[in-house]
Amino acid sequence: MYEEQQTKEISVRDFLRVVFRHKWILITLFTVATTVVAVMNIMSPVLYESQARVLVRRGQMESAVYARYRYLPWEEEISSELETVKSQAVLARAEDILKDRLDEAGLDRRPVILRRNVNVDVVKESNVLAISYLHSDPDMAQFGADAVSRAYMEHYQEAGNIERVGEFFVTEIEGVEGEMYGLRAARGEFLEEAKLTFSKNEQDQLERRIEEYKNRLKELRLEISKREALLETQRRAVEDGFETRIPKLRDSSYGDASVITQTKMELAKLKAERDAMAAQYTEKYPPLAALKKRIKVLEGQLRSEVLDKINLEEMDLEILRNEEKTLTQSLSESEGRLLAILEKQGRYRQMELDLEALEERYKQLKETEIQTKIAQATSPDWRVTLLTPASEAIARKTKDYVRMALAPIFSLLIGLALVFFIESLDHSIKTPADAEEALGIPVLASLWEIKKT
């Protein structure tokens, strides 16, 4: 019951009472917004726009050599052309054209083309581009539109310029001819300096000689290894007094080993007799003492003979080592000579391959030059054509009345939102409804505020 009464009390009068209570907030926001918009419109410069229209031929030539065109979807191709108009290369060329135009007109102005002032639009669904330029000076607007449109046209004219393509081929062909001449001269000097002959006899002889050296070295090193092992066995036998082993000897160029062999056999026989006699008799037994003395004499003789034989074997081994050293040196020299010949042949062969590549490059350039001239002669000589030159500049958007009207309206809406936000933060009693809500009893009467005079 109380909630229904409170709902009925909230009316337009309460809304207006809140608005009038904070009227200065609304008035201030409205005045500031209106003043700012008015000042901005008054202070904003008047811009002038000049427009030129060009027709773009669709399709992009794959290269200057072949008169074939690559077509993209209309939207993609036109979008690419819009960006090309505002590219750095075109704008830089437009500044040069603008400078020449200003010099002709006798105007002392900076020849600057600002990208943000260049506008490019498509005329309906066609290949016609409307190129416009904005400037505070009407003459500069017209000159700028003319410069950008001419620079865009020259951009494509230079891309397919037959003279520039011809200069490219002349430069490339002359460069290849110079390299061929220099390489032929270097090849002749190399042949004379290296005294290189292409006979296979010397190379084959060196290869056979190297193979013989390698085989002989292999055999020689195996023989040296065997003799070193045998000498080591003999030295150890001498060191331990022939107790554990009797060395195996071989015949050599220094004498017969049969005497040592007989001594070894006799010594072995005496040792066997000694061992048998020692098992039956004591050390003082005269025949046993004589036998030991005989064994000692034979061991001395064997030791002397073996040492002489070892010395002779070492001399023989040293001869083999000297032969190995000589063969190794000869092998190294032969391999060096063969490597030098192969390097010279490889360098000469590389010169031949480089010369063949240059000759092929020269042939391709000449053929491509002819194809390019044919393609240029049979393809259209225009890519972009001017439909309408830059028009006289006209003022554009001198006063923005829509902004002047919308700014005060939005300021009122923001002010109302701010007023009711402030009102929601104020919890004091201002209306009969607030009193009823706070006290919980109905208001029977109210008095108007009496101002003091």
Summary of the structure (lengths in Angstrom):
residues: 453
radius of gyration: 57.8
end to end distance: 41.9
largest distance: 171.5
contacts: 1179
relative contact order: 0.15
helix: 69%
strand: 8%
